[in-house]
């Protein structure tokens, strides 16, 4: 009887091990864009957590690797990765396919508190002020058109930290980014002289899937799960 129980336990353990090894894993690239995504955050970011929970319900394990944004998007083109996340729909360019919205962010105008910033349209904002933006982001069409029209009023930063530093030190009176991200960084760094002025639009945060045959079933599955 003892031998039978031991053999039974061994079979059960083998079965559990086989099931664990058969669990599907998706590997994506991301950027440090706190609080939505971040390598040092306990949950790797609120948006990452939402994606992980959606996939976990289907028994899918999510692995996230963090890089500077341009490198994250470049690496996601290779077969080693499913894609990159989080992305605005405008950032899902040729070679990628956007999922449905996993989470939402905002794009808004921030200001240095020492500066008065008033405008009624994006065009007017750029016509009146020097505006800071993040160079690696793909902004919505109305913003990119204004950037092209008023090139002399554009001050591009390599990342969010640099954008915050420029705004807080008065390099430009206004900046366009996600207010949640800038205010999170400002709080972390003890910067208290920047604030939101106006939200311009709400934007979906999507998974940019590499456009490959091996990803078609994944895209369909994630969209189905998100519909629930």
C-alpha positions as CSV (number, residue, x, y, z in Angstrom):
1,X,0.0,0.0,0.0
2,X,2.8,2.4,0.9
3,X,4.5,1.7,-2.4
4,X,1.2,2.3,-4.2
5,X,0.8,5.7,-2.5
6,X,4.3,6.8,-3.3
7,X,3.9,5.9,-7.0
8,X,0.5,7.7,-7.1
9,X,2.1,10.8,-5.6
10,X,5.0,10.7,-8.1
11,X,2.5,10.5,-11.0
12,X,0.5,13.4,-9.6
13,X,3.7,15.5,-9.1
14,X,4.8,14.7,-12.7
15,X,1.4,15.7,-14.0
16,X,1.5,19.0,-12.1
17,X,5.0,19.6,-13.4
18,X,3.9,18.9,-17.0
19,X,1.0,21.2,-16.6
20,X,3.2,24.0,-15.3
21,X,5.7,23.6,-18.1
22,X,2.8,23.7,-20.6
23,X,1.6,27.0,-19.4
24,X,1.8,29.6,-22.2
25,X,4.0,32.6,-21.6
26,X,3.9,35.9,-23.4
27,X,7.0,38.1,-23.3
28,X,6.6,41.8,-24.0
29,X,8.8,44.9,-23.9
30,X,7.8,48.1,-22.0
31,X,9.2,51.4,-20.7
32,X,9.4,53.0,-17.3
33,X,6.3,55.2,-17.4
34,X,5.2,55.2,-13.8
35,X,2.6,54.7,-12.5
36,X,1.4,52.8,-15.6
37,X,4.5,50.7,-16.1
38,X,7.8,50.5,-14.2
39,X,10.6,48.0,-13.5
40,X,10.9,49.1,-9.9
41,X,7.2,49.2,-9.0
42,X,6.0,46.2,-6.9
43,X,3.3,45.3,-9.6
44,X,5.4,46.6,-12.5
45,X,2.8,49.3,-13.0
46,X,-1.0,49.7,-12.9
47,X,-1.5,49.0,-16.6
48,X,0.9,46.1,-16.6
49,X,-1.0,44.6,-13.6
50,X,-4.3,44.9,-15.5
51,X,-2.9,43.1,-18.5
52,X,-1.3,40.4,-16.3
53,X,-4.6,39.8,-14.5
54,X,-6.5,39.5,-17.8
55,X,-4.0,36.9,-19.1
56,X,-3.7,35.1,-15.8
57,X,-7.5,34.3,-15.9
58,X,-6.7,32.3,-19.1
59,X,-3.6,30.6,-17.6
60,X,-1.1,32.8,-19.5
61,X,2.1,34.0,-17.8
62,X,3.3,37.5,-18.6
63,X,7.0,38.4,-18.7
64,X,7.9,42.1,-19.1
65,X,11.3,43.5,-20.0
66,X,11.9,47.3,-19.5
67,X,13.9,49.4,-21.9
68,X,14.1,53.0,-23.2
69,X,11.0,53.5,-25.4
70,X,12.7,53.5,-28.8
71,X,14.6,50.3,-27.9
72,X,11.5,48.7,-26.5
73,X,9.7,49.2,-29.8
74,X,12.6,48.0,-31.9
75,X,13.1,44.8,-29.8
76,X,9.4,44.1,-30.0
77,X,9.8,43.6,-33.8
78,X,11.8,40.4,-33.2
79,X,10.3,36.9,-32.7
80,X,11.5,36.9,-29.1
81,X,8.6,39.1,-28.1
82,X,4.8,39.2,-28.6
83,X,4.9,43.0,-28.8
84,X,5.2,46.1,-26.6
85,X,2.9,47.7,-24.0
86,X,1.5,50.2,-23.0
87,X,1.1,52.2,-26.2
88,X,-1.2,54.9,-27.5
89,X,-2.9,53.8,-30.8
90,X,-0.8,56.4,-32.7
91,X,2.3,54.5,-31.7
92,X,1.2,51.2,-33.2
93,X,3.0,51.7,-36.6
94,X,3.6,49.4,-39.6
95,X,4.6,45.9,-38.5
96,X,2.3,45.9,-35.4
97,X,-1.4,45.4,-34.7
98,X,-3.2,47.2,-31.8
99,X,-5.3,45.3,-29.3
100,X,-8.4,46.7,-27.8
101,X,-7.9,49.0,-24.8
102,X,-6.3,47.4,-21.8
103,X,-6.3,50.6,-19.8
104,X,-6.7,54.4,-20.4
105,X,-4.4,57.4,-20.0
106,X,-4.8,61.1,-20.7
107,X,-2.9,63.6,-22.7
108,X,-2.9,67.1,-21.2
109,X,-1.2,70.4,-20.9
110,X,1.0,71.0,-17.8
111,X,2.4,74.3,-16.7
112,X,5.1,75.8,-14.5
113,X,3.1,77.5,-11.7
114,X,5.1,80.7,-12.1
115,X,3.8,81.0,-15.7
116,X,0.3,81.9,-16.9
117,X,-0.9,79.5,-19.7
118,X,-4.2,80.2,-21.4
119,X,-5.5,78.9,-24.7
120,X,-8.6,77.6,-26.4
121,X,-7.0,75.3,-29.0
122,X,-3.8,73.3,-29.4
123,X,-2.9,75.6,-32.3
124,X,-3.2,78.6,-30.1
125,X,-1.2,77.0,-27.3
126,X,1.8,76.5,-29.7
127,X,1.3,80.0,-31.3
128,X,1.7,81.6,-27.8
129,X,4.1,79.5,-25.9
130,X,7.2,77.3,-26.2
131,X,5.9,73.8,-25.5
132,X,7.8,70.8,-24.1
133,X,7.2,67.3,-25.5
134,X,8.8,63.9,-25.3
135,X,10.7,63.2,-28.5
136,X,10.1,59.4,-28.6
137,X,6.3,59.7,-28.2
138,X,3.9,59.7,-31.2
139,X,1.3,62.3,-30.3
140,X,-2.2,62.6,-31.7
141,X,-2.6,64.3,-35.1
142,X,-3.7,67.8,-33.9
143,X,-0.6,68.0,-31.7
144,X,1.8,66.7,-34.4
145,X,0.3,69.2,-36.9
146,X,0.9,72.1,-34.4
147,X,4.4,70.8,-33.8
148,X,5.1,71.0,-37.6
149,X,3.5,74.4,-38.0
150,X,5.3,76.0,-35.0
151,X,8.7,74.2,-35.1
152,X,10.4,77.1,-33.3
153,X,8.0,76.7,-30.3
154,X,8.8,73.0,-29.8
155,X,11.2,71.9,-27.1
156,X,11.7,68.1,-27.2
157,X,13.0,66.1,-24.2
158,X,14.4,62.6,-24.4
159,X,12.1,61.3,-21.6
160,X,9.6,62.2,-18.9
161,X,12.2,63.0,-16.3
162,X,13.9,65.5,-18.6
163,X,10.6,67.0,-19.6
164,X,9.7,67.5,-15.9
165,X,13.1,69.1,-15.2
166,X,12.8,71.5,-18.2
167,X,9.3,72.5,-17.1
168,X,10.1,73.0,-13.4
169,X,13.2,75.1,-14.2
170,X,11.3,77.3,-16.6
171,X,12.9,76.2,-19.9
172,X,9.4,76.3,-21.3
173,X,6.1,77.4,-19.6
174,X,4.0,74.5,-20.9
175,X,4.4,70.8,-21.7
176,X,2.2,68.1,-23.2
177,X,2.2,64.7,-21.7
178,X,0.1,62.4,-19.5
179,X,-0.6,64.5,-16.3
180,X,-0.7,61.4,-14.1
181,X,2.8,60.5,-15.2
182,X,4.3,63.9,-14.6
183,X,2.6,64.5,-11.3
184,X,3.7,61.0,-10.1
185,X,7.3,61.9,-11.0
186,X,7.0,65.4,-9.5
187,X,5.8,63.8,-6.2
188,X,8.7,61.3,-6.2
189,X,11.3,64.0,-6.9
190,X,9.8,66.6,-4.5
191,X,9.0,69.0,-7.3
192,X,6.0,71.2,-6.4
193,X,6.0,73.9,-9.0
194,X,4.2,72.1,-11.9
195,X,0.5,71.4,-12.3
196,X,-2.1,70.3,-14.9
197,X,-3.9,73.0,-16.9
198,X,-6.2,71.0,-19.1
199,X,-6.8,67.5,-20.3
200,X,-6.8,67.5,-24.1
201,X,-8.0,63.9,-24.7
202,X,-8.2,60.4,-23.2
203,X,-6.2,57.8,-24.9
204,X,-6.4,54.0,-25.0
205,X,-3.4,52.0,-23.8
206,X,-3.1,49.1,-26.1
207,X,-0.8,46.1,-26.7
208,X,1.1,46.6,-29.9
209,X,1.3,43.0,-31.2
210,X,4.1,42.1,-33.6
211,X,2.2,41.5,-36.9
212,X,3.0,37.8,-37.4
213,X,1.1,34.6,-38.1
214,X,2.1,33.3,-34.6
215,X,0.4,36.3,-33.0
216,X,-3.0,36.2,-34.8
217,X,-4.5,33.8,-32.2
218,X,-3.1,35.9,-29.4
219,X,-4.6,39.1,-30.7
220,X,-8.0,37.5,-31.1
221,X,-7.8,35.9,-27.6
222,X,-6.8,39.1,-25.8
223,X,-9.5,41.1,-27.6
224,X,-12.1,38.5,-26.5
225,X,-10.9,38.6,-22.9
226,X,-11.0,42.4,-22.9
227,X,-14.6,42.4,-24.1
228,X,-15.6,40.6,-20.9
